[in-house]
Amino acid sequence: MSTLVGEHPPRHAGNSGPRRIITAADEPEVVYMESAEEGRIITDSAGIFRSRLLFTALQGAARDPQETLQAIRDEMRKIDDE
C-alpha cells in the first residue's frame, strides 16, 4: 500500500529514493534501493538497520491511507476539471 507525505513535512525521510527490504525464511535480509541512475543491493546489517529506521520515519510523516486516497481523488478531480 502506498501513502502520501504532506507537502511540507519537517524532514522527508524518503528523499533518497525507493527501497524495498526483502526477507525470506531461508535467506538473510537484503535491501534493494533505487536511485536516478542505478539500483543498489545492501546486505550489511548496519545498512539494513538504517533502511528500517528511514522506513519508520517515512511512516511517521505519511498521511494515513484514507487521507492518501482522498488526496488522490482530489487531484484526479482537478485534472478532470482542466
C-alpha positions in Angstrom: 0.0 0.0 0.0 1.2 3.5 -0.8 0.7 6.6 1.2 1.5 10.3 0.6 3.7 12.5 2.6 2.3 16.0 3.2 3.5 19.0 1.2 5.7 20.4 3.9 6.9 17.7 6.3 9.7 18.8 8.7 12.1 16.3 7.2 11.3 14.0 4.3 12.6 10.5 5.2 12.0 9.2 1.7 14.1 11.6 -0.4 16.9 9.0 -1.0 14.7 7.0 -3.4 12.6 4.0 -3.3 13.8 1.0 -1.4 12.5 -2.5 -0.5 13.5 -4.6 2.4 13.5 -8.2 1.1 13.0 -11.0 3.6 12.9 -14.7 3.0 12.5 -17.6 5.5 15.8 -19.3 4.5 17.9 -16.3 3.3 19.4 -13.2 5.1 17.6 -9.9 4.7 18.7 -7.6 1.9 17.7 -4.1 0.9 17.2 -3.1 -2.8 17.5 0.7 -3.2 16.9 2.6 -6.4 18.3 5.9 -7.5 18.0 8.0 -10.6 20.9 6.2 -12.2 21.2 2.7 -10.7 20.0 0.1 -8.2 21.9 -0.9 -5.2 21.7 -4.0 -3.0 22.6 -3.6 0.7 23.5 -6.7 2.7 25.3 -5.4 5.7 23.3 -5.3 9.0 24.0 -1.6 9.6 22.7 -0.7 6.2 19.6 -2.8 6.7 19.0 -1.2 10.1 19.3 2.3 8.6 16.8 1.4 5.9 14.4 0.2 8.6 14.9 3.5 10.5 14.2 5.5 7.4 11.1 3.5 6.6 9.8 4.1 10.2 10.4 7.8 9.8 8.6 7.8 6.5 5.6 6.1 8.0 5.6 8.7 10.8 5.5 11.5 8.2 3.0 9.9 5.8 -0.7 10.6 5.7 -3.0 7.8 6.7 -4.4 5.6 3.9 -7.8 7.3 3.9 -6.2 10.8 3.6 -4.0 9.4 0.8 -7.0 8.1 -1.1 -8.9 11.4 -0.7 -5.8 13.4 -1.8 -5.5 11.3 -4.9 -9.2 11.6 -5.7 -9.0 15.4 -5.2 -6.1 15.7 -7.6 -7.8 13.5 -10.2 -10.9 15.8 -9.9 -8.6 18.8 -10.6 -7.2 17.1 -13.7 -10.7 16.2 -14.9 -11.8 19.8 -14.4 -9.0 21.2 -16.5 
